[in-house]
Amino acid sequence: MRVDPSKLAGVKPKKKCCRSKPRCKRCPLVLSKVRKAELLGLRGKELEKVFKRARKS
């Protein structure tokens, strides 16, 4: 399943992070990092890179 990072800002995060590797797409940590990057003005490919990096951490 491919998720557009720009649409992730509206996704409701899970209650608790499961800390599995890679982190799931609805992980609170992943979504918070994507939201912060979006507020900083990142769009498109840059936002996708933030999403991938957040899932690896």
HTML snippet that shows the backbone in 3Dmol.js (N, CA, C, O; Angstrom):
<script src="https://3Dmol.org/build/3Dmol-min.js"></script>
<div id="view" style="width:600px;height:400px;position:relative"></div>
<script>
const pdb = `
ATOM      1  N   MET A   1       0.839  -1.179   0.000  1.00  0.00           N
ATOM      2  CA  MET A   1       0.000   0.000   0.000  1.00  0.00           C
ATOM      3  C   MET A   1       0.883   1.240   0.000  1.00  0.00           C
ATOM      4  O   MET A   1       1.743   1.396   0.866  1.00  0.00           O
ATOM      5  N   ARG A   2       0.670   2.117  -0.967  1.00  0.00           N
ATOM      6  CA  ARG A   2       1.461   3.336  -1.067  1.00  0.00           C
ATOM      7  C   ARG A   2       0.655   4.491  -0.491  1.00  0.00           C
ATOM      8  O   ARG A   2      -0.510   4.678  -0.842  1.00  0.00           O
ATOM      9  N   VAL A   3       1.270   5.260   0.387  1.00  0.00           N
ATOM     10  CA  VAL A   3       0.592   6.383   1.022  1.00  0.00           C
ATOM     11  C   VAL A   3       1.282   7.672   0.614  1.00  0.00           C
ATOM     12  O   VAL A   3       2.506   7.778   0.686  1.00  0.00           O
ATOM     13  N   ASP A   4       0.495   8.652   0.185  1.00  0.00           N
ATOM     14  CA  ASP A   4       1.039   9.948  -0.185  1.00  0.00           C
ATOM     15  C   ASP A   4       1.364  10.716   1.098  1.00  0.00           C
ATOM     16  O   ASP A   4       0.460  10.974   1.893  1.00  0.00           O
ATOM     17  N   PRO A   5       2.623  11.087   1.321  1.00  0.00           N
ATOM     18  CA  PRO A   5       2.999  11.763   2.563  1.00  0.00           C
ATOM     19  C   PRO A   5       2.227  13.055   2.826  1.00  0.00           C
ATOM     20  O   PRO A   5       2.006  13.408   3.985  1.00  0.00           O
ATOM     21  N   SER A   6       1.814  13.763   1.780  1.00  0.00           N
ATOM     22  CA  SER A   6       1.063  14.999   1.989  1.00  0.00           C
ATOM     23  C   SER A   6      -0.308  14.724   2.593  1.00  0.00           C
ATOM     24  O   SER A   6      -0.875  15.592   3.257  1.00  0.00           O
ATOM     25  N   LYS A   7      -0.852  13.518   2.371  1.00  0.00           N
ATOM     26  CA  LYS A   7      -2.153  13.164   2.936  1.00  0.00           C
ATOM     27  C   LYS A   7      -2.020  12.598   4.348  1.00  0.00           C
ATOM     28  O   LYS A   7      -3.019  12.421   5.045  1.00  0.00           O
ATOM     29  N   LEU A   8      -0.788  12.314   4.767  1.00  0.00           N
ATOM     30  CA  LEU A   8      -0.570  11.741   6.093  1.00  0.00           C
ATOM     31  C   LEU A   8      -0.855  12.734   7.212  1.00  0.00           C
ATOM     32  O   LEU A   8      -1.098  12.331   8.350  1.00  0.00           O
ATOM     33  N   ALA A   9      -0.829  14.021   6.904  1.00  0.00           N
ATOM     34  CA  ALA A   9      -1.050  15.027   7.941  1.00  0.00           C
ATOM     35  C   ALA A   9      -2.440  14.902   8.546  1.00  0.00           C
ATOM     36  O   ALA A   9      -2.635  15.242   9.713  1.00  0.00           O
ATOM     37  N   GLY A  10      -3.407  14.421   7.776  1.00  0.00           N
ATOM     38  CA  GLY A  10      -4.767  14.291   8.279  1.00  0.00           C
ATOM     39  C   GLY A  10      -5.083  12.940   8.885  1.00  0.00           C
ATOM     40  O   GLY A  10      -6.188  12.732   9.385  1.00  0.00           O
ATOM     41  N   VAL A  11      -4.127  12.009   8.852  1.00  0.00           N
ATOM     42  CA  VAL A  11      -4.355  10.658   9.363  1.00  0.00           C
ATOM     43  C   VAL A  11      -4.301  10.664  10.888  1.00  0.00           C
ATOM     44  O   VAL A  11      -3.452  11.324  11.486  1.00  0.00           O
ATOM     45  N   LYS A  12      -5.214   9.925  11.506  1.00  0.00           N
ATOM     46  CA  LYS A  12      -5.229   9.825  12.967  1.00  0.00           C
ATOM     47  C   LYS A  12      -4.180   8.804  13.406  1.00  0.00           C
ATOM     48  O   LYS A  12      -4.196   7.666  12.938  1.00  0.00           O
ATOM     49  N   PRO A  13      -3.266   9.197  14.301  1.00  0.00           N
ATOM     50  CA  PRO A  13      -2.227   8.251  14.745  1.00  0.00           C
ATOM     51  C   PRO A  13      -2.783   7.161  15.652  1.00  0.00           C
ATOM     52  O   PRO A  13      -3.856   7.305  16.238  1.00  0.00           O
ATOM     53  N   LYS A  14      -2.033   6.071  15.754  1.00  0.00           N
ATOM     54  CA  LYS A  14      -2.402   4.991  16.669  1.00  0.00           C
ATOM     55  C   LYS A  14      -2.236   5.488  18.103  1.00  0.00           C
ATOM     56  O   LYS A  14      -1.564   6.491  18.345  1.00  0.00           O
ATOM     57  N   LYS A  15      -2.846   4.789  19.043  1.00  0.00           N
ATOM     58  CA  LYS A  15      -2.763   5.190  20.456  1.00  0.00           C
ATOM     59  C   LYS A  15      -1.332   5.082  20.982  1.00  0.00           C
ATOM     60  O   LYS A  15      -0.857   5.954  21.709  1.00  0.00           O
ATOM     61  N   LYS A  16      -0.656   3.999  20.603  1.00  0.00           N
ATOM     62  CA  LYS A  16       0.671   3.738  21.139  1.00  0.00           C
ATOM     63  C   LYS A  16       1.582   3.203  20.038  1.00  0.00           C
ATOM     64  O   LYS A  16       1.143   2.461  19.159  1.00  0.00           O
ATOM     65  N   CYS A  17       2.840   3.585  20.097  1.00  0.00           N
ATOM     66  CA  CYS A  17       3.816   3.117  19.119  1.00  0.00           C
ATOM     67  C   CYS A  17       4.215   1.677  19.441  1.00  0.00           C
ATOM     68  O   CYS A  17       4.506   1.353  20.592  1.00  0.00           O
ATOM     69  N   CYS A  18       4.227   0.819  18.425  1.00  0.00           N
ATOM     70  CA  CYS A  18       4.598  -0.587  18.650  1.00  0.00           C
ATOM     71  C   CYS A  18       6.111  -0.795  18.550  1.00  0.00           C
ATOM     72  O   CYS A  18       6.616  -1.855  18.920  1.00  0.00           O
ATOM     73  N   ARG A  19       6.839   0.213  18.052  1.00  0.00           N
ATOM     74  CA  ARG A  19       8.301   0.192  17.928  1.00  0.00           C
ATOM     75  C   ARG A  19       8.843  -0.950  17.071  1.00  0.00           C
ATOM     76  O   ARG A  19       9.973  -1.393  17.274  1.00  0.00           O
ATOM     77  N   SER A  20       8.056  -1.423  16.128  1.00  0.00           N
ATOM     78  CA  SER A  20       8.561  -2.467  15.227  1.00  0.00           C
ATOM     79  C   SER A  20       9.402  -1.806  14.138  1.00  0.00           C
ATOM     80  O   SER A  20       9.305  -0.598  13.923  1.00  0.00           O
ATOM     81  N   LYS A  21      10.212  -2.585  13.464  1.00  0.00           N
ATOM     82  CA  LYS A  21      11.054  -2.066  12.378  1.00  0.00           C
ATOM     83  C   LYS A  21      10.581  -2.636  11.062  1.00  0.00           C
ATOM     84  O   LYS A  21      10.461  -3.858  10.977  1.00  0.00           O
ATOM     85  N   PRO A  22      10.305  -1.872  10.035  1.00  0.00           N
ATOM     86  CA  PRO A  22      10.167  -0.412  10.072  1.00  0.00           C
ATOM     87  C   PRO A  22       8.894  -0.005  10.805  1.00  0.00           C
ATOM     88  O   PRO A  22       7.947  -0.783  10.925  1.00  0.00           O
ATOM     89  N   ARG A  23       8.895   1.223  11.288  1.00  0.00           N
ATOM     90  CA  ARG A  23       7.714   1.700  12.009  1.00  0.00           C
ATOM     91  C   ARG A  23       6.524   1.753  11.058  1.00  0.00           C
ATOM     92  O   ARG A  23       6.682   2.006   9.863  1.00  0.00           O
ATOM     93  N   CYS A  24       5.335   1.512  11.599  1.00  0.00           N
ATOM     94  CA  CYS A  24       4.141   1.492  10.748  1.00  0.00           C
ATOM     95  C   CYS A  24       3.789   2.912  10.289  1.00  0.00           C
ATOM     96  O   CYS A  24       4.275   3.896  10.847  1.00  0.00           O
ATOM     97  N   LYS A  25       2.954   2.995   9.283  1.00  0.00           N
ATOM     98  CA  LYS A  25       2.621   4.284   8.677  1.00  0.00           C
ATOM     99  C   LYS A  25       1.774   5.170   9.573  1.00  0.00           C
ATOM    100  O   LYS A  25       1.765   6.390   9.410  1.00  0.00           O
ATOM    101  N   ARG A  26       1.064   4.568  10.515  1.00  0.00           N
ATOM    102  CA  ARG A  26       0.226   5.341  11.428  1.00  0.00           C
ATOM    103  C   ARG A  26       0.871   5.535  12.796  1.00  0.00           C
ATOM    104  O   ARG A  26       0.206   5.936  13.750  1.00  0.00           O
ATOM    105  N   CYS A  27       2.156   5.252  12.887  1.00  0.00           N
ATOM    106  CA  CYS A  27       2.889   5.417  14.141  1.00  0.00           C
ATOM    107  C   CYS A  27       2.888   6.900  14.543  1.00  0.00           C
ATOM    108  O   CYS A  27       3.116   7.759  13.691  1.00  0.00           O
ATOM    109  N   PRO A  28       2.635   7.216  15.820  1.00  0.00           N
ATOM    110  CA  PRO A  28       2.612   8.620  16.254  1.00  0.00           C
ATOM    111  C   PRO A  28       3.921   9.355  15.973  1.00  0.00           C
ATOM    112  O   PRO A  28       3.903  10.531  15.612  1.00  0.00           O
ATOM    113  N   LEU A  29       5.048   8.677  16.133  1.00  0.00           N
ATOM    114  CA  LEU A  29       6.340   9.306  15.885  1.00  0.00           C
ATOM    115  C   LEU A  29       6.500   9.671  14.406  1.00  0.00           C
ATOM    116  O   LEU A  29       6.941  10.773  14.080  1.00  0.00           O
ATOM    117  N   VAL A  30       6.144   8.753  13.523  1.00  0.00           N
ATOM    118  CA  VAL A  30       6.263   8.979  12.078  1.00  0.00           C
ATOM    119  C   VAL A  30       5.376  10.150  11.662  1.00  0.00           C
ATOM    120  O   VAL A  30       5.817  11.047  10.943  1.00  0.00           O
ATOM    121  N   LEU A  31       4.131  10.137  12.115  1.00  0.00           N
ATOM    122  CA  LEU A  31       3.201  11.196  11.728  1.00  0.00           C
ATOM    123  C   LEU A  31       3.616  12.553  12.272  1.00  0.00           C
ATOM    124  O   LEU A  31       3.437  13.566  11.597  1.00  0.00           O
ATOM    125  N   SER A  32       4.169  12.592  13.485  1.00  0.00           N
ATOM    126  CA  SER A  32       4.593  13.877  14.040  1.00  0.00           C
ATOM    127  C   SER A  32       5.768  14.447  13.257  1.00  0.00           C
ATOM    128  O   SER A  32       5.835  15.656  13.034  1.00  0.00           O
ATOM    129  N   LYS A  33       6.695  13.587  12.839  1.00  0.00           N
ATOM    130  CA  LYS A  33       7.834  14.062  12.046  1.00  0.00           C
ATOM    131  C   LYS A  33       7.383  14.583  10.686  1.00  0.00           C
ATOM    132  O   LYS A  33       7.898  15.590  10.199  1.00  0.00           O
ATOM    133  N   VAL A  34       6.413  13.890  10.068  1.00  0.00           N
ATOM    134  CA  VAL A  34       5.899  14.323   8.767  1.00  0.00           C
ATOM    135  C   VAL A  34       5.158  15.651   8.917  1.00  0.00           C
ATOM    136  O   VAL A  34       5.302  16.537   8.075  1.00  0.00           O
ATOM    137  N   ARG A  35       4.372  15.795   9.975  1.00  0.00           N
ATOM    138  CA  ARG A  35       3.633  17.046  10.207  1.00  0.00           C
ATOM    139  C   ARG A  35       4.578  18.216  10.425  1.00  0.00           C
ATOM    140  O   ARG A  35       4.358  19.303   9.890  1.00  0.00           O
ATOM    141  N   LYS A  36       5.634  18.000  11.210  1.00  0.00           N
ATOM    142  CA  LYS A  36       6.613  19.062  11.462  1.00  0.00           C
ATOM    143  C   LYS A  36       7.290  19.488  10.163  1.00  0.00           C
ATOM    144  O   LYS A  36       7.479  20.678   9.912  1.00  0.00           O
ATOM    145  N   ALA A  37       7.651  18.506   9.342  1.00  0.00           N
ATOM    146  CA  ALA A  37       8.311  18.804   8.069  1.00  0.00           C
ATOM    147  C   ALA A  37       7.376  19.579   7.153  1.00  0.00           C
ATOM    148  O   ALA A  37       7.808  20.483   6.437  1.00  0.00           O
ATOM    149  N   GLU A  38       6.090  19.226   7.176  1.00  0.00           N
ATOM    150  CA  GLU A  38       5.117  19.912   6.334  1.00  0.00           C
ATOM    151  C   GLU A  38       4.931  21.355   6.795  1.00  0.00           C
ATOM    152  O   GLU A  38       4.773  22.256   5.971  1.00  0.00           O
ATOM    153  N   LEU A  39       4.950  21.573   8.100  1.00  0.00           N
ATOM    154  CA  LEU A  39       4.834  22.930   8.628  1.00  0.00           C
ATOM    155  C   LEU A  39       6.051  23.778   8.270  1.00  0.00           C
ATOM    156  O   LEU A  39       5.949  24.998   8.138  1.00  0.00           O
ATOM    157  N   LEU A  40       7.200  23.125   8.113  1.00  0.00           N
ATOM    158  CA  LEU A  40       8.413  23.834   7.702  1.00  0.00           C
ATOM    159  C   LEU A  40       8.403  24.172   6.216  1.00  0.00           C
ATOM    160  O   LEU A  40       9.275  24.897   5.736  1.00  0.00           O
ATOM    161  N   GLY A  41       7.420  23.650   5.488  1.00  0.00           N
ATOM    162  CA  GLY A  41       7.281  23.987   4.078  1.00  0.00           C
ATOM    163  C   GLY A  41       7.763  22.926   3.112  1.00  0.00           C
ATOM    164  O   GLY A  41       7.829  23.182   1.910  1.00  0.00           O
ATOM    165  N   LEU A  42       8.104  21.743   3.597  1.00  0.00           N
ATOM    166  CA  LEU A  42       8.547  20.678   2.696  1.00  0.00           C
ATOM    167  C   LEU A  42       7.356  20.102   1.944  1.00  0.00           C
ATOM    168  O   LEU A  42       6.284  19.916   2.520  1.00  0.00           O
ATOM    169  N   ARG A  43       7.540  19.823   0.673  1.00  0.00           N
ATOM    170  CA  ARG A  43       6.481  19.268  -0.167  1.00  0.00           C
ATOM    171  C   ARG A  43       7.075  18.194  -1.077  1.00  0.00           C
ATOM    172  O   ARG A  43       8.288  18.125  -1.276  1.00  0.00           O
ATOM    173  N   GLY A  44       6.209  17.378  -1.613  1.00  0.00           N
ATOM    174  CA  GLY A  44       6.592  16.410  -2.642  1.00  0.00           C
ATOM    175  C   GLY A  44       7.657  15.425  -2.223  1.00  0.00           C
ATOM    176  O   GLY A  44       7.523  14.729  -1.217  1.00  0.00           O
ATOM    177  N   LYS A  45       8.740  15.375  -3.023  1.00  0.00           N
ATOM    178  CA  LYS A  45       9.799  14.380  -2.815  1.00  0.00           C
ATOM    179  C   LYS A  45      10.510  14.566  -1.476  1.00  0.00           C
ATOM    180  O   LYS A  45      10.887  13.586  -0.834  1.00  0.00           O
ATOM    181  N   GLU A  46      10.695  15.824  -1.051  1.00  0.00           N
ATOM    182  CA  GLU A  46      11.365  16.068   0.230  1.00  0.00           C
ATOM    183  C   GLU A  46      10.539  15.497   1.374  1.00  0.00           C
ATOM    184  O   GLU A  46      11.084  14.923   2.317  1.00  0.00           O
ATOM    185  N   LEU A  47       9.218  15.658   1.288  1.00  0.00           N
ATOM    186  CA  LEU A  47       8.328  15.141   2.325  1.00  0.00           C
ATOM    187  C   LEU A  47       8.339  13.614   2.328  1.00  0.00           C
ATOM    188  O   LEU A  47       8.251  12.984   3.382  1.00  0.00           O
ATOM    189  N   GLU A  48       8.446  13.035   1.148  1.00  0.00           N
ATOM    190  CA  GLU A  48       8.516  11.573   1.040  1.00  0.00           C
ATOM    191  C   GLU A  48       9.801  11.044   1.685  1.00  0.00           C
ATOM    192  O   GLU A  48       9.796   9.982   2.308  1.00  0.00           O
ATOM    193  N   LYS A  49      10.902  11.790   1.531  1.00  0.00           N
ATOM    194  CA  LYS A  49      12.172  11.396   2.144  1.00  0.00           C
ATOM    195  C   LYS A  49      12.075  11.445   3.666  1.00  0.00           C
ATOM    196  O   LYS A  49      12.599  10.569   4.355  1.00  0.00           O
ATOM    197  N   VAL A  50      11.401  12.474   4.187  1.00  0.00           N
ATOM    198  CA  VAL A  50      11.209  12.586   5.640  1.00  0.00           C
ATOM    199  C   VAL A  50      10.403  11.394   6.141  1.00  0.00           C
ATOM    200  O   VAL A  50      10.717  10.818   7.182  1.00  0.00           O
ATOM    201  N   PHE A  51       9.364  11.028   5.394  1.00  0.00           N
ATOM    202  CA  PHE A  51       8.505   9.902   5.755  1.00  0.00           C
ATOM    203  C   PHE A  51       9.308   8.604   5.805  1.00  0.00           C
ATOM    204  O   PHE A  51       9.188   7.834   6.758  1.00  0.00           O
ATOM    205  N   LYS A  52      10.123   8.363   4.785  1.00  0.00           N
ATOM    206  CA  LYS A  52      10.926   7.136   4.733  1.00  0.00           C
ATOM    207  C   LYS A  52      11.962   7.098   5.855  1.00  0.00           C
ATOM    208  O   LYS A  52      12.189   6.050   6.460  1.00  0.00           O
ATOM    209  N   ARG A  53      12.594   8.251   6.131  1.00  0.00           N
ATOM    210  CA  ARG A  53      13.592   8.329   7.192  1.00  0.00           C
ATOM    211  C   ARG A  53      12.958   8.094   8.564  1.00  0.00           C
ATOM    212  O   ARG A  53      13.544   7.438   9.425  1.00  0.00           O
ATOM    213  N   ALA A  54      11.760   8.635   8.755  1.00  0.00           N
ATOM    214  CA  ALA A  54      11.058   8.472  10.034  1.00  0.00           C
ATOM    215  C   ALA A  54      10.672   7.013  10.258  1.00  0.00           C
ATOM    216  O   ALA A  54      10.702   6.533  11.391  1.00  0.00           O
ATOM    217  N   ARG A  55      10.314   6.312   9.201  1.00  0.00           N
ATOM    218  CA  ARG A  55       9.944   4.899   9.347  1.00  0.00           C
ATOM    219  C   ARG A  55      11.170   4.043   9.644  1.00  0.00           C
ATOM    220  O   ARG A  55      11.046   3.009  10.299  1.00  0.00           O
ATOM    221  N   LYS A  56      12.346   4.448   9.179  1.00  0.00           N
ATOM    222  CA  LYS A  56      13.571   3.687   9.435  1.00  0.00           C
ATOM    223  C   LYS A  56      14.039   3.838  10.873  1.00  0.00           C
ATOM    224  O   LYS A  56      14.629   2.917  11.439  1.00  0.00           O
ATOM    225  N   SER A  57      13.774   5.005  11.468  1.00  0.00           N
ATOM    226  CA  SER A  57      14.294   5.280  12.823  1.00  0.00           C
ATOM    227  C   SER A  57      13.663   4.411  13.888  1.00  0.00           C
ATOM    228  O   SER A  57      14.003   4.532  15.065  1.00  0.00           O
TER     229      SER A  57
END
`;
const viewer = $3Dmol.createViewer("view");
viewer.addModel(pdb, "pdb");
viewer.setStyle({}, {cartoon: {color: "spectrum"}});
viewer.zoomTo();
viewer.render();
</script>
